[in-house]
Every structure is written in C-alpha cells, then in structure tokens.
Amino acid sequence: MMQAEYDQVISRIEGLARDRGLAFDPVIFQMTDSDEIAEVASMGLPNRFIHWYWGGTYKELVTQQSKEVFTILELVLNTAPSHAFLRSTNTYLQNVLVIAHVFGHADFFANNHWYRKSNKNMLNATEQHARLIRSYEAQYGQERIEKLLDALLTVATSVNTFERSQPERRKRLIYYLEERAPLEEFERVLLQAIREEAEYFDLIQRTHLINEGWATFIEAELLTRLLTAREWASLSVQLCNRPAPYTIGYTLFKHLRDQEGFARALEVRRFYEDVSLIDVALTEDLVRRLDIFVYDPKEKQKSYDLQKVKDMLITQKLYKGEPRVEVDPASQGRDLLLAHMDEDRKIESKRIGLFLKSVYALWRNPVKLRANGKVYTYDRRGLSST
Amino acid sequence: MKIHRGRIAQYKHDQMLRDYLKQNLNELIQQKELIVDGRVKTQIATLDLPTLKFGEESQFLAQGGGSGAGPGGGAAGAGGDQVQALGGLLGGDHHGKELTVELDFDEFVRLAQEVLLDELRLPAFREPARAGEVESQDTSELDDLERVGLRADLNLEETMTQSLLRNARERGRLDYDVDVQQDAWYFVEDPATFQNHRSVEIYVLDISGSMRGEYLALVRKTIFVLWHYLERRYPTNLRRYVVFQDVAEEKTRDEFFCVESSGGTHVSTGFRKAVELLRGVTEHDKFLFIFTDGETSSGDFDLAKRTYEEALEAFDVVTYGHVNPGGRGIGGFSEHAQEGVKTRANAVFANLVDLETIRAAMRQFLEFCDTRKTAASPR
C-alpha cells in the first residue's frame, strides 16, 4: 500500500517528467521492506517459480543488507503498467530520489527500440510458468522436474534477444536444443518457458548501462527542478557513489546533453543499447574522467587507451562476460559439437564437466566441446577429453 | 497470506547445501582453522549453476577506487591504488558468480551432529528421569530478589517502595521519583536452584606436533557428539577451553578450533590449568574432557600422574580421550589413565580410533552418567 505522504510528490515528479518530454505507461508504486525487495531482486520477478538458485542469492542479499554492505534502494519492473517498489526504511528524500529514478526507467521501457518487442505481460507469463511447473512436479515427480530446471537454467544464458536471424540464432545452444533436442512434450514446454524468461532478463542485461544511465540522468534533471539547493546537494553526493553502470551511463548522457542538447539525449535513449552507446559516446576524456582502464594484474599496470577500453567493454557487453560458446555448424544428426570461439582465453576446467553434463541431460546424445586446446566429450560414460 | 518465495527458495538451497556439506564433512572438520570470524568457511566451489566461466584472466576491465562499489563487485589491490573489477557489475546478472559456502559455527555443529549421530547409530537422547540434583529442564523460577538483574525482571513493587523510602530519607517527602540506579530491585533465580541447572565443561586439548589432521577430526567429532548430549542434559553449559603443549593456555572457543600444532607434550600442564579454572565455579556438575595422544615428555610423567589425581579430586567426571587414529597399542601416559579407571569411580577412558570407538566411548559415557545419577538419587 502506497503511503499517502508520497502521493503528492509522485504527481509532481510525474508532471515534471512529462514536461521534460518523457512518455511512459502508468507506474504503480508499492511501499515494501528490504526483505521483499531482496526476494524480488533475487528472483528477478515477484511471482517467478521457486528454485534453489534464487534461494542462494536471496540469502546473500539479505545478509548483505543486514550488514549494510549495500542496500537496494528501488526496484522497477518492465511491465505495463510498471511496478515499482519503494523501501519503507528509506528516508523521505531517498524515496523522492527513487521516484524520479523510476520515472526515468519507465520512460526507457516505453520508448527504447529494443523494449518495443519485449513482453510487457511478463508478470502473468511467469505466474503461468510457475503454475505449470507445480503441475508438472505433481505429474512427473519433483526431483525429475528440478533436475530438468537446473539443466535448462544452465543453458538459458545462451539466449540473445537482439539476434533475429534464424541461422545465427541456431548457433546459440538454447535455440538449437529447442529446435532439435529429443525432448518430451512437457520438457519442450518447460524449455520454452525458461527461454522466454531468460530473454526478458537478457534484454535488461544488454541495456543495463544505458537504462541505469538514463534513469540516473533523468533523476538529476527532475530533482534539480524539484528540490532546494541544500536538499539537492545532500542527494547529489549519492550520484557519484553508485555502482559503475549508473555512473558510466550517467556521465555519457550528461556529456551528450552538454555537447549536443537534450533532444539528442532523448534520441539516443530511443535507438541505442549498451554497445552502441559505448561506441558512440565514450571518449578519451571520459575514460580518464570515469577512471576506467584495462588492468593487468601481473604487471600491475593500467591502460587508459580508448580503443582498448572500448573493445573490452563492448566484448563484455556482447557476451555478458561469459565465454562465447556456439554450436558448430559441423553438428549433424545426433552429434552436437560446441566450440569456444575465443580459444586464446581459458575456460575454468572444473566447470566444463558439469556444464556438459547439463547439456547432455537435454541432448541425450554425446556432446563435444572444443575449448582450452582440447575436445571434451560427455556421453553415457561421463566426461573425457582428447 | 503471502507466499514467501524467497524463504522457500532459501530453504531449498540450504537443504542442498546441507547434503553437500554432509558428504564433505570429514574433509571440513580437519581444517586447521575451523572457525574464522565466528564462521566455518569452506573451499567448496559453491552451489552454483554450472555455467561456463573464464579461468584466470590476464587482463580485465576495472575502475579506480573513486567510484562507488556496488553489488557483486570484486576488488583487487594494486599497490596503493584501488582497482575495482567491473566484470560482474556490468552484466547485471548473478549467474556464474561464486558464492563461497560459509556457515555459522553453531549451524555447522548441528549439521555435524546430525551426520555423526546417524553414522554412529547412537540413540536419540531421552529426557533424563527427574531424579537427583541435576534434574530440571524447566524454565527456572525467579523467586529471589537482587539489586542487579535484567530490566525485564524489574520488581516494580519493591523498586517503588525503595524509591519512596529514599525520597523520604533524602528530601523529607514521600515522592515516587524512581532512580533505577539507586532504587531498582530485580527478580532473580535462587542461586541454590540455579547452579543445579548448569554444568561446567572444561575441554583440554593436546596441541603438540603430532596432533593434526585425522587426530583433530577425531577430537572434534567426539566433542560435537558430547555437546549433543550435554546440551540436552543441562539447560546451560559453561564451557572453557584449554590447549597445551609444553605449557597450557586458556583459549576462546574460536581459538580452540583453530589450533597450531607444535612443540612437546606436558600433560601435567593441561590438568593443572583445568583445575585452576575451577576456582570460584558454583556449577553443580563439573566435567573435564582431555584429549591427547598420551606421549608426554618423560620428565613430566610423575607430575602428570599427580595432577591427574588432583583433577579426579576436583572434577565430578574426568574423561580421558586417547587420540589414536592409527589404532596402535595404548602406551605412555594413556596406559596409566586407562589403569586409573579401575580404581577411580569418576574416571572414564576412551580409546579414540575411529567412529566405532567414538560410539563405544559415548555409550560408556552415557551409561556412566546414568549410573552416577541413579546413585545420587534420593531413595
């Protein structure tokens, strides 16, 4: 239940946002406690199916919040209407800041090109998935479904919401399995459900920097108009004390506005995602100002070379910091061959066996992975390498 | 009613964690430093989804210390500068992040007890019969008054009376002007009853060079099983810890479980320190548990015998655990302690070789306690 004390300030901020040229779906604010915020943050969506993996993250978030290592001030969902959570233990000014930030996100969700095709009905979809999983558990046994979910969540990170070309999508493991794995009907339905949820989160990841940057930028735009100089001064300290995506994104948008005007910033938020934003807006001067560098731990050296920093940032965003593993076109019939496309970099070997075991659980035939200068095979006898 | 999905998920996670830890208990329990900052830290490679991750990176993207730290960021030191790795911060996802498994020490002990009781096939504890002096697990009654106590146990009536008296004395007026420092009286438990609920347990551990690895595992397993029974027998247990080699020292619980083995063995110092710690103790039942491989220095043998006798006089029960993972014959001072059981009613000897012998020792200890209790019961 939203506390009445915020009603007025919400309408004022909303009015300011619309005056500034923003457009968004209605936002439903909900007052809640740290615990519920940790719950939603760990699961990604409030009514998602229950899985042990979220439990570990939830536990970690609750512990971190109780030790005040860090706190989650707000949460907002890409749905229509948008749902936003305010923390009851925040101060009034903190929540005012959060409200302004949330309108920035709501505007981004409604206008960014990549979000146009996103599923705004995700709350209903996840509820439906959760019910489906419960009914399958009753029908096929809890253990079987849990093992299946573990394997599906493991391969689900290979989704890519930006990839529309069918041959390119087929190189991604989860789409390949969806099309060709010898799954039973209910297993395929579950795979599709997990893939759909993974795509929802993939989009958020691929636009994390631009989305947070825009929301932080809008928050500053609106609050300088709303607050007194003293109030703004106390809050603006927090602007430079945020996680990297907030500060980097904010700085890029501020730079764009200063150089090319607010209309250009609006245009960038409409058409760009993280990679294109970095490519267009990051300059040598900003790299220095943001103090971002490529670090060599052995030599203990920092490199502020613009191209090097840009390349690394873009690679990180393109592949979400994970090894780029694709389905090799040589895969035929029952043979599934995966290849690590960046062979110079080593994959942690202790994870390979477990990963291939998960893929094998879905493919049910021998799976090969070319990585670390070897070919790993997982079949009914287990893991071997040549 | 709200379904708390976070807590249900955490329960599932913890169940898996428990199963995982149970399989690795033996390895964990041998860790030289079992408790760090009150927690048992493990090297277990987490309950993570087995997504692929890069091995050690030669270079990574980072930010200077000027910018704020956020969730999931790892910091690496670089000379005087702060270097904040940006990897996890840019993804916004939690997949593939390593969570090191850590457990609260009490949680670890409970888990270990669960595994051990199962493996040892020991009986579940039955509540002891209500007889003898050590008999009550009921909440104690606060039937005495004291000037020092808990705020929740403030005796209002007595405190107000005292306030009136003080005001009359000091100001000549009958005012209720309570000054807690001066007027308060609290309900407390009658000390005579209080001590019957408690035991004092002194754990003495030989940390000479040979006591490591499997030796420590045996000692810790025995202690955890002992705790399971003693905690149910006594509502409150006062535990003190001593380690000895050439000299003996009292340690905190956490230090006791992080021993550094070195030096020679002077069993006498262990006994002497334990007896010393009994000074001023009002608890009813006094237990000494000593764990050693018995190889005391030759010059210490006679002194060790004398101090052992002193300990038998001072304690209600002295349990001597001969730590013997190789299953060799019992020699040295342990042989003397084993003989002592024949003549001293309050001496218990346990040859700790493996789980089977811990089981035998526990049975013996429990039977011994029951016999003593029955003997002490009013007829």
Interface residues (C-beta under 8 A of the other chain):
Chain A: D35 E36 A38 E39 S42 M43 P46 N47 R48 I50 H51 W52 Y53 W54 G55 G56 T57 Y58 K59 E60 L61 V62 Q64 F70 I72 D150 L153 T154 T157 F201 I204 Q205 H208 L209 C240 N241 R242 P243 A244 P245 Y246 T247 L290 D291 I292 F293 V294 Y295 D296 P297 K298 K300 K302 V309 M312 L313 Q316 K317 K320 G321 E322 P323 V325 R345 K346 I347 E348 S349 K350 R351 I352 L354 F355 K357 S358
Chain B: H4 R5 G6 R7 I8 A9 Q10 Y11 K12 H13 D14 Q15 M16 A45 T46 L47 D48 L49 P50 T51 L52 K53 F54 G55 E56 E57 S58 Q59 F60 L61 A62 Q63 G64 G66 S67 G68 A69 G70 P71 G73 A76 A78 G79 D81 V83 Q84 A85 L86 G87 G88 L89 L90 G91 G92 D93 H94 H95 G96 L99
